[in-house]
Structure formats: C-alpha cells, structure tokens
Amino acid sequence: MSFYDQYINYKTFDFDHFFEQVTESDIKRILNKNRIDPYEFLALLSPSAENFLEEMAQKAQKLSLQHFGKAILLFTPMYLANYCINQCAYCGYNIQNSIKRKQLTLDEIEKEAIAISSTGLRHILILTGESPKDTPVDYIVEAVKVLKKYFDSIGIEIYPLAEEEYRKMIDAGVDGLTVYQEVYDEVIYDHVHISGPKKNYNYRLNAPERGCKAKMRNVNIGALLGLNEWRREAFFTGIHANYLQNKYPDVCIGVSPPRIRPHAGVFEDVYPVSDKNLVQYMLALRIFLPYLGINLSTRESAKFRDHLIALGITKISAGVSTEVGGHSSEDKGEGQFEISDSRNVDEMKEVILANGYQPVFKDWMHI
C-alpha cells in the first residue's frame, strides 16, 4: 500500500458539494475537539471557516507552543546546479528556457559553504535542477562530504531517487529530504509536466515514502500553490503528511506551502491564492497535525512572513539566493524564481527575537 491508494479514494470526491454543506456550527464543533479527522480538516479549509480565522489562529498558536515552544529554526538553500531535463510549464529551470546554466565545482561548493557558514547557519538545504546526467548521485554525495565540514544538518531537494540511493545519501551525511509533488491532481500534473522523467506522477508521489523507508531523519512535502484550486491541494498535502506521520512515526514530517513566484518563461494558468487563503491553510494544517513541521520560504514577503511567525511556523529561511553560486560567486547561474524576502540572517534573527521567539541555528548534529 502507498499513499496513492488513499489518493484514489478522494480522486472523484465532490469538494464543492462538501463545502456547501459545511456550517458555522460544524466549524465551532471542530475547533472544540482535541483531534480531528481528514474530513474535519477539509471543513477547516472551507469558505465557511474563513469567518473563524481568529479562533483557528488561537488554537494553532496554542498547539504550536505546546509541541514546539517558541523556537524557529533558521536555514538557507544552496543551489549546486540549474541543469534540468524536464519541461515543466511553471518552472524557470524548464529545459526549453534560455537561461544561464551552471554547475558548481567542489571548490566552488566549499567557497559557498564558507560564505554561508560565516553567517552562523548550521542547517542547509542543497538543490539542483532535475538532471541525473549533469548532477548524478555521486556528484551530490561528494558535495555533501564537503558540506559536512561546515554544517550539522544537510537536506536535499533534488530529483526523486530510489530507496537505495537515498540510503547512499544518508550514509554520506544527508538527514533531510524535500520532495514537492507540485500538484496532486493527476490531470493537471500531466498537463503542466510536458516532458521528462518528472512526468511520472507515481514515482514522484512515492519518493517521500522511499526516503522514510531509507531512514531519512526528516521529510518535507508540499504542493506548489497556484497550479490548482488551493483548497484541494491543501487537503491532499495534509492527508499525505498524515499518512507519512502515521506510517513512519520515527520520521519528522514537514510541509511547505509555496506559492508560484515570477520566473523565466511564461505560465499564465495560475489559480489565485490570497494571503488570507494561505493563512487559513497553515492554521488548518496545524490543528489537523499538531506535530507537523511547517516551513515558510522567501517566496513570501517580509511583512507577511513576520506576521506568521506566531501562527505555527517551525522553520524559516534567511539570507536566500536561488542563483547557482549566489552566495559567493560573481559567475552565477540564473535563479529558479524571484524571491520576495531578501533579508539576511542577522535581520531575520532580530525579527524573530522581536516577536518573542528564539532563532535556532543548530538543533541537530549528524554523527
């Protein structure tokens, strides 16, 4: 059994009819419960729940403080390469886009590591485009060996791997995995993934579970908000996280709620996702899954991110560049998308402290 077996149970679900049936009394009842089920989670994503965001925020904050305290983990991404063999309609790395491509050498990776670690960060997420030919597993393993000298926790956000390849990454020093399904709706998935290995829906869908089986310490998932109606994608992301938490209780499961940002190329089939929508999604997630990590990227504006610190965020990026070599090189490869919050690590540290929270630079060491 895999998560796809749960997905197909809801594949033809009439979301619109369900939302029409949700009443304010339903929302009040759900908010008074200690634990909620998937349908109650869906109710908290409904239009009817929009009138209860303040009550949802109070409950979400209480749960976050109970399970995570007033701590926010800081990290930053490092882009190793932007070569990609996929043609994805929404992505700046699309093989058809005419952008400056670059791959870091091991010496350049070390130079980036020195620049990033000098800010005090000890958690890093390394990213590549999806091109096993240009950035094979062995190349990433060698990069991890370099990065281990400077960072205590190393996550990967690369193309999906087989279970034994994830074990190879773990042996090298990787402890975190991020794999975005991008969009759970199979029809839309097939439409926006025009060509390349990423077109294989099920192989990508099962990648987080392969990471869990390989004994990855933490696994992060998410949908790219804007590719489909947000409430549906939020629901599938939530039940996917719930599936992984229940089946692999020894793995820390997290969710990121990224919204589409401007990038190289043109993609206009974007479903609207307002700030209010995103807040509702994050609050519903926290209430549904109290132990879930929730990560917020620099796709969001500085002001918006500041307001969300107290509402369930456990991990936040700082000092971000989406360019290959963006932290130390003058010869940079083009970025994947435009960031919105360009504040450095010290600035984010001060913001977190000003909100009464503790910025955490290190909470894990791979031995």
N, C-alpha and C positions, 0 to 999 in steps of 0.2 A: 504494500500500500504506500502511496505517495500523496503529497498534497493535491495532486491533480484529481485524485478520487474524491476529495472534498470539493474542489473547484467545480466539478461537473454537477454536483448536487445543486449548485446555485446558478449554473450557466444560463438557464432559461427562466430564472426567477424574475417575477414581475415586481421590480423595485418601485416603480411609480405607484402601483396599486397598494403596495405595503405602506409607502409614505403617506398616502391618502388616508389610511386607516389609523395612523398614529395620532393620539390625542394628547392634550396637555396633562391630563391625569395620568396617562401612561408614563410620560417623562418624569413627573413627580414621584410616581411609584418606583421607577427605575433608580432614581437618584437616592432613594431611601434604602436601597439594597446594598449589602456588603460586597457581593459578587454578582456579575451579570453575564448572561449568555450571549451568543452571537446575534440573535435577533434583537435583543435589548441594546446591544452595541449599535446595530443598524438604526434602531429608533433614535439613539442619541445623535446620529448623523442626519436625521431627517429635518426637513424645513420646520416642523413643529418644535424641534428642540432649539431653534435659533432664539426663541424668547427666554431661554433658560441658561444662556451662556454664563451669566454671573454665578448662578448656583453650581453649574458644571465646573467653573473655574475654582470655586471654593473647595469643592470636593477633590478636584485634581491636584490642587496645591497641597491639601492635607495628605493625600496618598503619596505624593512625591516626597514630602518632608518625612513621612513615616518610613519610607523604604530607601530613600537616597540621601536624606539630610539636606543641608544647604551647601552642597558641593557641585561644582560644574567642571568637568574635565575639558581641558584645552588641548587641541591638536591642530595639525595643519597637513594639507596634502602635498605630496611631491610628485610631479609628473615626470616620468622617466622617458616617455616617448609618445608621439601622437600619430604613429603609423596605424592604419586601420584597413581591413579588407571588407568591412561591411558597408552597405549602402543603406543607412538609416535616415529617414526623411527629416528627422528633428535634430540631428547631431552635427556639430561643427567638424567632427573628425570624419564624416562621410567620405568614402573613398573618391567620390565624384567632385568633392570640393577642392578648389585650387587654393590650398593653404601651404604655408611653410612647414615642412615636416622635419622632425629632428628626433634623434635618439641619443641619450646621454651615454658617454663612455663611463667606465668605472671611476676614472679620475674625476670626471665632471660630477658624478654622483657623490663622491666624497666631498667635493667642493660645496655642493648643495647642502649636504649633511652638516658640514661645519657652520655654514651660514644660518641654517635653521636652528641647530642645537645651541647656537650662541644666544638665542632669544630665551632660552630656559626650557623650551618644549622638550619633552621626552617621549611623547606619543606621536607617531607619524603614520600617514596613510599613503602608500605608493600606488600610482596609477599609470596605466599605459592605454594606448588605443588597443583595439582587439585585432592583433596580428601575430599569431603564433610564429610566423616565419621571421618577422622582424624582431620580436621580443619573445623568444622561446622561454620555456620554463627554466632552462639552465641559466639564461641571462638574468632572469629575475632572482634566482637563487643566489647568484654571485653578487647582485646588487644588495640583497638582504644581508649577506655576510659583511659587506662594507658598512651598511647602516647600523648593524648591531653594535658597532664601536661607539655609536653616538646616541642611540635611542633604546629605551627599555621596552617599548611596545611598538610593533610594526604590523600594520594591517595592509591588505592588498585589495585593490579594486581593479581587476583585470578581466580578461576573457574567462568564461567558465572552464573549469578543469575537471578531470576525472578524479575520483576519490584518492587514488594512489598518488596523483600529482599534488593534491592538497596535503597529503602526508609529507611529501618531499618538501613542500613549502614550510610546514610546521617544523620539520627537522632542521631546516636552515635558520629558523628563528621567527617565523611569522606566527602571530597569535590571533589575528583578526581577519575576517573576510567580509567584504561588502559586495553584494550582487543585487542590482536593481532589475526587477522584471520589466521595468519601464511601463508596461501596460498589461493588465491581466486579461482584458477582453481579447479572445483569440482572433476574432475577425479584424479588429483594429491592429493587433500585433502583426498579423500577416501583411496588412496594408502598409504600415509605416516601416517595416523591415523588408526592404525591396529585394536585396540580395545579400549573400554572405552567410557564414555559419550562424550568425545571430538570428536568422530566420527560423531556426529550430526552437520552437516555443517550449517544448517539454524539456529539452536538455538544459535550457536556461532556468526554467522553473524549478528543476530538481537540484540545481547547483548548490543552493544554501544547505540543503539536506546532505549532500555529499560532503560539504565542509563540516557539518555537525558529526557525521559518521567518522570523519578523519580525526575528530577530536580538536577541532579549532576551538579556541577559548571563547571568542565572541563572534557572532554572525549578525550582520546588519542587512536588512532588506528594504524595499520601498518601491513605489510606483512614481513615475515622472508625471506630476500633476499637470494636466492640460491636454494630455493625449486622449482622454475620455472624460465622461461626466465624473466629477471628483468624488461624489458620494459612493459610487460603485467601486471605484478604485481604492478608496479608503477602506471600504468594507473588506474587499479581498485581501488587501495588505494586512489588515487586522486579524482576519481568520488564518492567514498564512503564518503570521507571527505566533498566534495562539497554538497552531498545530506544531510548530517547531518547539515552543516552550514546553508543551505537554509531552512531546516525544523525546526531547533531549534536555531534561531539566538541569544537566550539568553544564550547558552552554548558555552564555549570556546573549540573549536575543535583543536586537535593537531595530528600530525603524527610523528612516529618514523620510521627510515629506517634501522633496524638492519640487519647485515649480519651474516650468520652462523659462529659460532666460535667452536673450538675444545671442546669436552665434553665427558663424559663417554659413552661408546658404540661406534659403528661404523656406519657411514652413509656416503655413497660414491656418492649418486646420486645428486651431488651439481652442479648447474648451475653457471658458472663464473660471478662474479660481481666485476669489477675493481674499483679502486679509481675514475677513470675518469667517469665511469658509475654512481657511487653514487653521484658525484658532479653534473652531468647532471640531475639526478633525483631530487635532492634537489633544484636546480635552477629552473627547470620547475615547481615544486610544488609552490615555492614562487611566480612566475609570474602568475600562474593559480589562486592561492588562497592567495592574499596579507595579509589577516588577520589570516592566519593559524599559529598555534604554530608548531615549528619544533624542535624536541628533539634529542639530539645526545648522545649515550651511550659510555661506556668504552669498548665496543666491538671493537672500532676503536683505532688506535694507537695514541699516544700523538702528534706526529708531524702532523698527518693528521687532528686531531681534532683542533689543533691550527690554521691551515690554513683555517678551515671552519667557524671560529668564525664570520668573517665579511661577510659571504655569506648567512645569513638568519637564523642562529641558534637562538632560543629564550630561550632554556633550555638545561642545560648540567649537567651531573652527575659528582660527585667528591668523593674521599675517599671511593671507592666502594669495597665491598666484596660480592660475590654471595654465600658465605657459610652461613649456618644457625648458628647464633651466632657469625658471623665473625668479629664483631666489639669489642666484649668484652669477649668471652668465649674461654677457652682452649679446651673444648669438643665440637668441631664444627661438624656440619653436612656437607656432601660433597656439593660442589658448583654445580650450574646448568650448567655453562660453564666457560671457561677461559677468564678472562678479558685481554685487551691489554694495557690499560692506567691505571697504578696503582697509579697515583699521588694523594696526599691527598688534603684536602680542601684548605689549605693555598697556596699550589703550584698552584692549578687551579685559585685561586683568583689572584695571581700575573701574571699568563699568560693572564688572561682576561684584567687586567689593562694594561699590556704591549702592548696589541693590541688596546688600546684606548677605551675599553668598561668598563662598570660598573658592577661588580659582585653583584647580588642581593640575599640576604639571606632570605628576607621576603617581599612578595608583597601581602599577603592575610592573613586575620585572620577570623577563623570560630567563630561566636558568638553564 
